[in-house]
Amino acid sequence: MSRISVRGLAVASATAVTAVGSVVGVASGSTAQNNDAEATAADATLLADIPAGQQAQVQTASLAQQADAQAIAADTSAKKDAEEAARKAAAETAFAKKAEAEKAAKAAADAKKREEAAKAASRSAARDSSSFPIQSSYTVAQIQAMARQIVPSGQFQCFSNIVNHESSWNYQAVNASSGAYGLFQALPAGKYASAGADWRTNPATQIKWGLNYMNSRYGSPCDAWSFWSANHWY
């Protein structure tokens, strides 16, 4: 092998070491930088002894090696970024699914609670409405007293607000245009029959029906009143 070939290989090797050292030097600190400086000085001495054409070939090989090293480093960084993005996406998906499951569970629990409350109110109303003596007529005060015994105390004011607006506590109130009837202006009036056959003459039967309606449709009289306040019907 000629002197030029030997030195060419030496330069290529030295330059390759320098290129790799440049990449590693970022993490290795001052020791790698010193090595790079020494290798660079050696490259300069060797290149000075090689003709210009040979120098170009050696430098081209060195640049290719540097490019390979940089490509490897870039590929490694890209893989790490992709893995991190995948982990974040998985975490966000899991969090969203958990939140959705908790929301569904809460909705189911609330629905069950409303159903149980409606059943309890229905049983209570059925028991209490039959305990009132039948009269030929009732005053507003008497009807309100019935309602206080049937409707839970925490819900009575909301219940009363609706009755005030619908009938002013007149259990025989009739809407001339629609035919809506009674304390809650039920339409058709026959809806009250689900609470008792005496719905035309017994305010307690109408109260029982109204409470069941509010519980089953809205969850409670106060929920029904919130809807009425916003829409002026329920």
C-alpha positions in Angstrom: 0.0 0.0 0.0 1.3 3.4 -0.9 2.0 6.2 1.5 -0.9 8.2 0.2 -3.3 5.3 0.6 -2.1 4.6 4.2 -2.4 8.3 5.1 -5.8 8.5 3.4 -7.1 5.6 5.5 -5.5 7.2 8.6 -7.2 10.5 7.8 -10.6 8.8 7.2 -10.3 6.9 10.4 -9.2 9.9 12.4 -11.9 12.0 10.9 -14.6 9.3 11.7 -13.4 9.3 15.3 -13.7 13.1 15.3 -17.3 13.0 13.8 -18.4 10.4 16.4 -16.7 12.4 19.1 -18.5 15.5 18.1 -21.9 13.7 18.6 -20.9 12.0 21.9 -19.1 15.1 23.2 -22.4 16.9 23.8 -23.1 14.4 26.7 -19.5 13.5 27.6 -18.3 17.0 28.6 -14.8 18.5 28.5 -12.9 15.2 28.2 -14.6 14.4 24.8 -14.0 17.9 23.6 -10.3 17.7 24.4 -10.1 14.4 22.4 -11.9 16.1 19.5 -9.4 18.9 19.5 -6.4 16.5 19.4 -8.0 14.5 16.6 -8.8 17.6 14.6 -5.1 18.7 14.9 -4.0 15.2 13.7 -6.4 15.5 10.8 -4.9 18.8 9.7 -1.3 17.4 9.8 -2.2 14.3 7.8 -4.3 16.2 5.2 -1.3 18.6 4.6 0.7 15.6 3.3 -2.0 14.4 0.9 -2.6 15.9 -2.6 -5.7 18.1 -3.1 -7.7 15.4 -5.0 -7.1 12.8 -2.3 -8.1 15.3 0.4 -11.4 15.9 -1.3 -12.2 12.1 -1.3 -11.2 11.8 2.4 -13.3 14.8 3.4 -16.3 13.5 1.5 -16.0 10.1 3.3 -15.8 12.0 6.6 -18.9 14.1 5.9 -20.8 10.9 5.0 -19.9 9.4 8.3 -20.9 12.5 10.1 -24.2 12.5 8.3 -24.8 8.8 9.3 -24.0 9.6 12.9 -26.4 12.6 12.9 -29.1 10.5 11.2 -28.8 7.8 13.9 -29.1 10.4 16.6 -32.1 12.1 15.0 -33.8 8.7 14.5 -33.3 7.8 18.2 -34.7 11.2 19.2 -37.7 10.8 16.9 -38.5 7.4 18.4 -38.3 8.8 21.9 -40.7 11.6 21.0 -43.1 9.2 19.3 -43.1 6.9 22.4 -43.7 9.9 24.7 -46.6 11.1 22.5 -48.1 7.6 22.5 -47.9 7.4 26.3 -49.6 10.8 26.7 -52.4 9.9 24.3 -53.0 6.6 26.1 -53.1 8.5 29.5 -55.6 11.1 28.1 -57.8 8.3 26.6 -57.8 6.5 29.9 -58.7 9.7 31.8 -61.5 10.5 29.4 -63.0 6.9 29.7 -62.8 7.1 33.5 -64.5 10.5 33.6 -67.3 9.2 31.3 -67.8 6.1 33.4 -68.0 8.2 36.6 -70.5 10.5 34.9 -72.6 7.5 33.8 -72.5 5.9 37.2 -73.6 9.2 38.8 -76.5 9.6 36.4 -77.6 6.0 37.1 -77.4 6.6 40.9 -79.4 9.8 40.6 -82.0 8.1 38.5 -82.3 5.3 41.0 -82.6 7.8 43.8 -85.4 9.6 42.1 -87.2 6.4 41.4 -86.9 5.3 45.0 -88.1 8.7 46.2 -91.1 8.6 43.8 -92.0 5.1 45.1 -91.7 6.2 48.7 -93.8 9.3 48.1 -96.4 7.2 46.2 -96.7 4.8 49.1 -96.9 7.7 51.6 -99.4 9.6 49.5 -101.6 6.5 49.1 -101.6 5.9 52.8 -102.2 9.5 53.8 -104.8 10.5 51.2 -107.2 7.8 52.4 -107.0 9.0 56.0 -108.8 12.3 55.4 -112.6 12.3 56.1 -114.8 12.9 53.0 -116.5 16.2 53.0 -119.0 17.9 50.6 -116.6 20.8 50.2 -113.1 22.0 51.3 -111.6 25.3 52.1 -108.2 26.4 50.7 -106.8 26.1 54.3 -108.1 22.5 54.6 -106.6 21.5 51.2 -103.3 23.0 52.1 -103.3 21.1 55.4 -103.9 17.9 53.5 -101.0 18.7 51.2 -98.7 19.4 54.2 -99.4 15.9 55.5 -98.8 14.2 52.1 -95.9 16.2 50.6 -92.4 16.0 52.3 -91.8 19.2 54.3 -88.7 20.1 52.3 -90.6 20.0 49.1 -93.9 21.6 50.2 -93.1 25.2 49.2 -92.1 24.2 45.7 -95.3 22.1 45.5 -97.4 25.0 46.8 -95.8 27.4 44.2 -97.0 25.2 41.4 -100.5 24.8 42.8 -100.8 28.5 43.3 -100.0 29.2 39.7 -102.1 26.4 38.3 -105.3 26.7 40.3 -104.9 28.9 43.4 -105.7 25.7 45.4 -109.1 25.3 43.8 -109.6 21.6 43.5 -112.6 22.1 41.2 -110.9 24.7 38.9 -111.7 24.2 35.2 -110.0 25.8 32.2 -112.8 27.0 30.0 -110.7 26.7 26.8 -108.8 23.4 27.3 -110.8 21.6 29.9 -107.8 21.2 32.2 -109.1 20.4 35.7 -108.3 20.6 39.4 -105.4 21.6 41.6 -102.8 20.7 38.9 -104.9 21.5 35.8 -104.5 17.9 34.5 -105.3 17.4 30.9 -107.3 15.4 30.2 -108.9 15.5 33.7 -109.3 11.8 33.7 -105.5 11.4 34.5 -106.4 11.9 38.2 -108.2 8.5 38.1 -104.9 6.8 38.4 -104.8 8.0 42.0 -108.4 7.2 42.9 -111.9 7.1 41.6 -113.0 10.0 43.8 -110.7 12.5 42.1 -113.5 15.0 41.3 -114.6 15.4 44.9 -111.5 14.6 47.0 -108.6 17.0 47.0 -106.3 14.5 48.7 -106.6 12.2 45.7 -105.6 15.1 43.4 -102.7 15.9 45.7 -101.5 12.3 45.6 -101.7 12.4 41.8 -99.8 15.7 41.6 -97.0 14.6 43.9 -96.6 11.3 41.9 -96.5 13.2 38.7 -93.8 15.7 39.9 -91.7 12.9 41.3 -91.9 10.6 38.3 -91.4 13.3 35.6 -88.9 15.7 37.3 -87.6 13.9 40.4 -89.2 16.1 43.0 -91.6 19.0 43.4 -88.7 21.4 43.6 -87.2 20.1 40.3 -90.7 20.5 38.8 -90.9 24.1 40.1 -87.5 24.9 38.6 -88.8 23.7 35.2 -92.1 25.6 35.7 -90.1 28.8 36.5 -88.2 28.5 33.3 -91.0 27.5 31.0 -94.3 28.5 32.8 -95.6 25.0 32.3 -94.7 21.6 33.6 
